[in-house]
């Protein structure tokens, strides 16, 4: 069920800690989340405790081969991740969230 028609089910909104009746409250990167510091991409998002965040990367969206770069436990605050493994390769990132086991 998706009461606010934002494309996320109530279960997905529970996991992402967003409001299931507010279409403006949805899971996403922070505005301006992708920064470059000393040539390395830095990603930033507001986390929730008891959640596990997966950062995946792809170098070619036509092939859609996603590789998990890292998993980060939520803290209830802002998390910033620097991808030191990017080695100047152009990457597209996606962020996933699950309940922490």
Phi and psi restraints in degrees (value plus and minus 20) as a CYANA .aco file:
   2 UNK   PHI    -155.0  -115.0
   2 UNK   PSI      62.1   102.1
   3 UNK   PHI     -82.3   -42.3
   3 UNK   PSI     -51.7   -11.7
   4 UNK   PHI    -120.2   -80.2
   4 UNK   PSI     -14.6    25.4
   5 UNK   PHI      35.5    75.5
   5 UNK   PSI      17.8    57.8
   6 UNK   PHI    -118.8   -78.8
   6 UNK   PSI     -16.0    24.0
   7 UNK   PHI      73.3   113.3
   7 UNK   PSI     -20.6    19.4
   8 UNK   PHI    -137.3   -97.3
   8 UNK   PSI     114.5   154.5
   9 UNK   PHI     -93.5   -53.5
   9 UNK   PSI     147.7   187.7
  10 UNK   PHI     -79.9   -39.9
  10 UNK   PSI     -59.0   -19.0
  11 UNK   PHI     -84.7   -44.7
  11 UNK   PSI     -63.6   -23.6
  12 UNK   PHI     -82.8   -42.8
  12 UNK   PSI     -58.5   -18.5
  13 UNK   PHI     -87.9   -47.9
  13 UNK   PSI     -56.2   -16.2
  14 UNK   PHI     -81.9   -41.9
  14 UNK   PSI     -66.7   -26.7
  15 UNK   PHI     -84.2   -44.2
  15 UNK   PSI     -59.9   -19.9
  16 UNK   PHI    -102.0   -62.0
  16 UNK   PSI     -25.8    14.2
  17 UNK   PHI      38.0    78.0
  17 UNK   PSI      33.0    73.0
  18 UNK   PHI    -141.3  -101.3
  18 UNK   PSI     145.3   185.3
  19 UNK   PHI    -105.3   -65.3
  19 UNK   PSI      99.3   139.3
  20 UNK   PHI     -90.6   -50.6
  20 UNK   PSI     -29.7    10.3
  21 UNK   PHI    -133.0   -93.0
  21 UNK   PSI      -6.4    33.6
  22 UNK   PHI    -147.9  -107.9
  22 UNK   PSI      86.1   126.1
  23 UNK   PHI     -88.1   -48.1
  23 UNK   PSI     -35.4     4.6
  24 UNK   PHI    -107.1   -67.1
  24 UNK   PSI     -26.8    13.2
  25 UNK   PHI    -126.8   -86.8
  25 UNK   PSI      81.6   121.6
  26 UNK   PHI    -162.5  -122.5
  26 UNK   PSI     141.7   181.7
  27 UNK   PHI     -96.9   -56.9
  27 UNK   PSI     104.1   144.1
  28 UNK   PHI    -185.2  -145.2
  28 UNK   PSI     146.0   186.0
  29 UNK   PHI     -82.9   -42.9
  29 UNK   PSI     137.5   177.5
  30 UNK   PHI     -88.2   -48.2
  30 UNK   PSI     131.5   171.5
  31 UNK   PHI     -79.4   -39.4
  31 UNK   PSI     111.8   151.8
  32 UNK   PHI      49.4    89.4
  32 UNK   PSI       9.4    49.4
  33 UNK   PHI     -90.0   -50.0
  33 UNK   PSI     -49.6    -9.6
  34 UNK   PHI    -115.8   -75.8
  34 UNK   PSI      92.4   132.4
  35 UNK   PHI    -139.2   -99.2
  35 UNK   PSI     141.9   181.9
  36 UNK   PHI    -134.9   -94.9
  36 UNK   PSI     101.0   141.0
  37 UNK   PHI    -143.0  -103.0
  37 UNK   PSI      96.2   136.2
  38 UNK   PHI      33.1    73.1
  38 UNK   PSI      19.0    59.0
  39 UNK   PHI      61.7   101.7
  39 UNK   PSI     -21.2    18.8
  40 UNK   PHI    -127.8   -87.8
  40 UNK   PSI     116.6   156.6
  41 UNK   PHI     -90.3   -50.3
  41 UNK   PSI     117.1   157.1
  42 UNK   PHI    -140.8  -100.8
  42 UNK   PSI     110.4   150.4
  43 UNK   PHI    -131.3   -91.3
  43 UNK   PSI     123.9   163.9
  44 UNK   PHI    -159.7  -119.7
  44 UNK   PSI     116.9   156.9
  45 UNK   PHI    -175.9  -135.9
  45 UNK   PSI     139.2   179.2
  46 UNK   PHI    -108.1   -68.1
  46 UNK   PSI     101.7   141.7
  47 UNK   PHI    -120.5   -80.5
  47 UNK   PSI     148.7   188.7
  48 UNK   PHI    -142.2  -102.2
  48 UNK   PSI     125.3   165.3
  49 UNK   PHI     -88.4   -48.4
  49 UNK   PSI     138.7   178.7
  50 UNK   PHI      42.9    82.9
  50 UNK   PSI       6.3    46.3
  51 UNK   PHI    -146.4  -106.4
  51 UNK   PSI     131.3   171.3
  52 UNK   PHI    -137.9   -97.9
  52 UNK   PSI     106.5   146.5
  53 UNK   PHI    -126.4   -86.4
  53 UNK   PSI     111.8   151.8
  54 UNK   PHI    -130.0   -90.0
  54 UNK   PSI     106.3   146.3
  55 UNK   PHI    -122.5   -82.5
  55 UNK   PSI      98.8   138.8
  56 UNK   PHI    -130.1   -90.1
  56 UNK   PSI     132.6   172.6
  57 UNK   PHI    -156.2  -116.2
  57 UNK   PSI     129.5   169.5
  58 UNK   PHI    -156.9  -116.9
  58 UNK   PSI     122.9   162.9
  59 UNK   PHI    -118.6   -78.6
  59 UNK   PSI     -33.5     6.5
  60 UNK   PHI    -165.1  -125.1
  60 UNK   PSI      86.0   126.0
  61 UNK   PHI     -89.3   -49.3
  61 UNK   PSI     -42.1    -2.1
  62 UNK   PHI     -85.0   -45.0
  62 UNK   PSI     -54.5   -14.5
  63 UNK   PHI    -104.6   -64.6
  63 UNK   PSI     -43.0    -3.0
  64 UNK   PHI      33.8    73.8
  64 UNK   PSI      23.3    63.3
  65 UNK   PHI    -118.4   -78.4
  65 UNK   PSI      86.5   126.5
  66 UNK   PHI    -118.8   -78.8
  66 UNK   PSI     115.5   155.5
  67 UNK   PHI    -141.6  -101.6
  67 UNK   PSI     111.3   151.3
  68 UNK   PHI     -91.9   -51.9
  68 UNK   PSI     101.5   141.5
  69 UNK   PHI    -102.7   -62.7
  69 UNK   PSI     -62.8   -22.8
  70 UNK   PHI    -184.8  -144.8
  70 UNK   PSI     144.0   184.0
  71 UNK   PHI    -139.8   -99.8
  71 UNK   PSI     116.4   156.4
  72 UNK   PHI    -150.3  -110.3
  72 UNK   PSI     109.9   149.9
  73 UNK   PHI     -95.4   -55.4
  73 UNK   PSI     115.9   155.9
  74 UNK   PHI     -88.0   -48.0
  74 UNK   PSI     129.5   169.5
  75 UNK   PHI    -137.2   -97.2
  75 UNK   PSI     -33.3     6.7
  76 UNK   PHI      70.4   110.4
  76 UNK   PSI     -17.3    22.7
  77 UNK   PHI    -154.2  -114.2
  77 UNK   PSI    -187.6  -147.6
  78 UNK   PHI     -92.9   -52.9
  78 UNK   PSI     119.1   159.1
  79 UNK   PHI    -140.0  -100.0
  79 UNK   PSI     116.1   156.1
  80 UNK   PHI    -143.7  -103.7
  80 UNK   PSI     110.7   150.7
  81 UNK   PHI    -144.3  -104.3
  81 UNK   PSI     109.7   149.7
  82 UNK   PHI    -125.1   -85.1
  82 UNK   PSI     104.6   144.6
  83 UNK   PHI    -108.6   -68.6
  83 UNK   PSI      66.0   106.0
  84 UNK   PHI     -91.7   -51.7
  84 UNK   PSI     -32.5     7.5
  85 UNK   PHI    -109.8   -69.8
  85 UNK   PSI     -17.6    22.4
  86 UNK   PHI     -90.8   -50.8
  86 UNK   PSI     -48.0    -8.0
  87 UNK   PHI      25.9    65.9
  87 UNK   PSI      26.1    66.1
  88 UNK   PHI      43.8    83.8
  88 UNK   PSI      -5.4    34.6
  89 UNK   PHI    -105.6   -65.6
  89 UNK   PSI     114.8   154.8
  90 UNK   PHI     -91.5   -51.5
  90 UNK   PSI     103.2   143.2
  91 UNK   PHI    -149.0  -109.0
  91 UNK   PSI     131.5   171.5
  92 UNK   PHI    -129.0   -89.0
  92 UNK   PSI     118.3   158.3
  93 UNK   PHI    -134.5   -94.5
  93 UNK   PSI     132.6   172.6
  94 UNK   PHI    -158.3  -118.3
  94 UNK   PSI     132.8   172.8
  95 UNK   PHI    -141.1  -101.1
  95 UNK   PSI     109.4   149.4
  96 UNK   PHI    -140.2  -100.2
  96 UNK   PSI     138.9   178.9
  97 UNK   PHI    -159.0  -119.0
  97 UNK   PSI     120.5   160.5
  98 UNK   PHI    -157.2  -117.2
  98 UNK   PSI     147.5   187.5
  99 UNK   PHI     -89.7   -49.7
  99 UNK   PSI     118.6   158.6
 100 UNK   PHI     -94.7   -54.7
 100 UNK   PSI     110.2   150.2
